[in-house]
Amino acid sequence: MSGSYRRMDDPSVESFAVRVVLLGASNLVRGLASAVVTAHRAVGGGRLDVYVAHGHGRSYGQRSRVLGRTLPGILDCGIWEALERDAATPLRALLTDVGNDIGYGVDAGTLTGWVDACTERLAAAGDVRLVVTPPPRANIERLRDVEIALAKRFFFPTSPVSTADVRREVADLDRRLREVAARRGAALVEPEASWYGLDPIHVRRSLYPRAWAAMLAPWSDAPVLPAPASVTRQLRLWWQFPERWWLFGVALGSRQPAVVLPEGVRVFFY
């Protein structure tokens, strides 16, 4: 495990000025290093705690399994207990990759309920700025049925949903997420079509800095510039494990924070 570890209730651990929460799935996995660097800039630098709940195929409300690795739903992971330990510290949160659950056959109403529950818990922190990104609906609507079917077969091979289901649920989810964002006072950042290539749901790797800068701009009163991350930083964050997970049914776990970066950023995985 990279970095040092100290218990959060250790009196020698100083309180950090801001907490950042990043919730998502594969886009967050692929671009996490850049997201962390961009978040650090967006909150003005300095000491920072970053709480991450992500993973390929990660679900907001149910267990998800990919290649023998199982993760709890974001609503059921340890991130919420961790956030309660320092509830007085200002919070900045991003909820992205929200449409991922549709691939598992989850309807838009159920998925929106999970996301709304997350925003409710985050909003209870008091000094909070929330950002929600809807699914890249424009990309999906431009796809032919055969392209949706191929994408579904590749990313969600056991999914029972049809291409018609995907189009209908994505449109419904988009509408419902806008209502949630308005009700919770969250900024809603539209994904830009130019961020994507042939893959309709994953941002092109070279454009993650630009995408995160746009998504995290509502956290700051000043412009947020794209922040590329080094390969070393990417690899260091890539090879970390969450607090609780399963491998072929065997329960595993990792102490947190998993990483302590030189600039005073601690990264926790859940």
ZILIN-V941461 format. One record per pair of residues at least 6 apart in sequence whose C-alpha atoms are under 8 Angstrom apart, sorted by the first residue. I is the first residue (numbers start at 1). GAP is how many residues later the second one is. D is the distance in whole Angstrom. If there is no record, write none. Layout:
i/gap/d
I/GAP/D
I/GAP/D
//
This chain:
i/gap/d
1/239/7
1/257/7
1/258/8
2/234/7
2/238/8
2/256/6
2/257/5
2/258/8
3/255/7
3/256/5
3/257/5
3/258/7
4/253/8
4/254/8
4/255/7
4/256/6
5/250/7
5/251/7
5/252/6
5/253/7
6/7/7
6/251/8
7/6/8
8/77/8
16/31/6
16/32/6
16/33/7
16/73/8
17/29/8
17/30/6
17/31/6
17/72/7
17/73/7
18/25/7
18/29/8
18/30/6
18/31/7
18/71/6
18/72/5
18/73/6
18/74/8
19/29/6
19/30/5
19/31/6
19/32/8
19/70/7
19/71/6
19/72/5
19/73/6
20/19/7
20/28/7
20/29/6
20/30/5
20/31/6
20/71/6
20/72/5
20/73/6
21/29/6
21/30/5
21/31/6
21/70/7
21/71/6
21/72/4
21/73/6
22/6/8
22/28/7
22/29/6
22/30/5
22/31/6
22/32/8
22/71/6
22/72/5
22/73/6
23/29/6
23/30/5
23/31/6
23/51/8
23/70/8
23/71/6
23/72/5
23/73/6
24/29/6
24/30/5
24/31/7
24/34/7
24/36/8
24/71/6
24/72/5
24/73/5
24/74/7
25/28/8
25/29/5
25/30/5
25/31/5
25/32/6
25/33/5
25/34/7
25/71/8
25/72/6
25/75/7
26/28/7
26/29/6
26/30/4
26/31/6
26/32/7
26/71/7
26/176/8
27/70/7
27/175/6
27/176/7
28/7/8
28/26/6
28/27/7
28/68/8
28/69/8
29/25/6
29/26/6
29/27/7
29/209/7
30/175/7
31/174/7
31/177/6
32/202/7
32/205/7
32/206/8
33/196/6
33/200/6
33/201/5
33/204/6
34/174/7
34/175/6
34/178/8
34/193/6
34/194/5
34/195/5
34/200/8
35/173/8
35/174/7
35/177/6
36/14/8
37/190/6
37/191/7
37/192/7
38/171/7
38/174/7
38/175/6
38/178/8
38/186/8
38/187/8
38/188/7
38/189/5
39/177/7
40/6/8
40/8/7
40/225/8
41/183/7
42/174/7
42/175/7
42/177/6
42/178/6
42/182/6
43/176/7
43/177/6
46/217/7
46/218/7
46/219/8
47/216/7
47/217/5
47/218/6
48/216/6
48/217/5
48/218/6
49/216/6
49/217/5
49/218/6
49/219/8
50/215/7
50/216/6
50/217/5
50/218/6
51/28/7
51/216/6
51/217/5
51/218/6
51/219/8
52/27/8
52/215/7
52/216/6
52/217/5
52/218/6
53/21/6
53/24/8
53/26/7
53/216/6
53/217/5
54/20/8
54/215/8
54/216/8
55/16/8
56/10/7
57/7/6
57/8/7
57/9/7
57/43/7
58/6/6
58/13/7
58/15/7
58/16/8
58/42/7
58/43/8
59/13/8
59/14/5
59/15/6
59/41/7
59/42/6
60/13/5
60/14/5
60/15/6
60/38/8
60/41/7
60/51/7
60/54/6
60/55/7
61/12/4
61/13/6
61/14/5
61/15/7
61/50/7
61/53/6
62/10/6
62/11/4
62/12/8
62/13/8
62/14/8
63/7/7
63/8/6
63/9/4
63/10/5
64/6/6
64/7/6
64/8/7
64/9/7
65/6/7
68/179/6
68/180/5
68/181/8
69/176/7
69/177/6
69/178/5
69/179/6
70/175/6
70/176/5
70/177/6
70/178/8
70/179/8
71/173/7
71/174/5
71/175/7
72/172/8
72/173/7
75/39/7
75/42/8
75/43/7
77/167/8
77/193/6
78/165/7
78/166/8
78/192/6
79/190/8
79/191/6
80/41/8
87/38/6
88/37/7
88/38/8
89/38/8
90/35/7
90/36/7
90/37/5
90/38/6
91/31/8
91/34/7
91/36/6
91/37/5
91/38/7
92/36/6
92/37/5
92/38/6
92/127/7
93/29/8
93/35/8
93/36/6
93/37/5
93/38/6
94/36/6
94/37/5
94/38/6
94/39/8
94/121/8
94/122/7
95/20/8
95/35/8
95/36/6
95/37/5
95/38/6
96/36/6
96/37/5
96/38/7
97/36/7
97/37/8
97/38/7
98/17/8
98/35/7
98/36/7
98/37/6
99/35/7
99/36/5
99/71/7
99/74/8
101/10/7
102/6/7
102/9/8
102/64/7
102/67/7
102/68/8
103/49/7
103/52/8
103/53/6
103/56/6
103/58/7
103/63/8
104/52/7
104/54/8
104/55/5
104/56/8
104/57/8
105/54/6
105/55/6
105/56/6
107/62/6
108/61/5
108/62/7
108/64/6
108/65/5
108/68/8
109/63/8
109/64/7
109/67/8
111/62/8
112/61/7
112/64/7
112/65/6
112/68/8
116/64/6
119/11/8
119/65/7
120/64/7
122/6/7
122/8/8
123/7/8
123/61/7
129/57/7
129/58/8
129/89/7
129/90/6
130/55/7
130/56/5
130/57/6
130/89/8
131/55/5
131/56/5
131/57/6
131/58/7
131/84/7
131/85/7
131/87/7
131/88/8
132/45/8
132/49/7
132/54/7
132/55/6
132/56/5
132/57/6
133/55/6
133/56/5
133/57/6
133/58/7
133/82/8
134/39/8
134/40/6
134/43/7
134/44/8
134/54/7
134/55/7
134/56/6
134/57/7
135/35/7
135/39/7
135/56/7
135/66/8
136/54/8
136/55/6
136/56/8
136/57/7
136/64/8
136/65/7
137/33/7
137/34/7
137/37/7
138/55/7
139/54/6
139/61/6
139/62/8
140/8/8
140/27/7
140/60/6
141/26/7
145/18/6
148/15/6
149/13/8
149/14/6
151/48/8
152/7/7
153/6/8
178/10/7
180/6/8
181/6/6
181/7/6
187/31/7
189/25/7
189/26/6
191/20/8
195/8/5
195/9/6
195/12/6
195/13/8
195/16/7
196/6/6
196/7/5
196/8/5
197/6/7
197/7/6
203/8/8
208/20/8
209/17/5
209/18/5
209/19/5
210/15/8
210/16/5
210/17/8
211/15/8
212/14/7
213/11/6
213/12/6
213/13/5
213/14/7
214/10/8
216/8/7
217/6/7
217/7/6
237/22/7
240/18/7
240/19/8
240/29/8
241/12/7
241/13/6
241/17/8
241/28/7
242/11/6
242/12/6
242/26/8
242/27/4
242/28/5
243/10/5
243/11/5
243/12/6
243/13/7
243/26/6
243/27/5
244/7/7
244/8/6
244/9/4
244/10/7
244/26/7
245/6/6
245/7/5
245/8/6
246/6/6
256/11/8
256/12/5
256/13/7
257/9/6
257/10/5
257/11/4
257/12/7
258/8/8
258/9/6
258/10/6
258/11/7
259/7/6
259/8/5
259/9/7
260/6/4
260/7/6
261/6/8
//
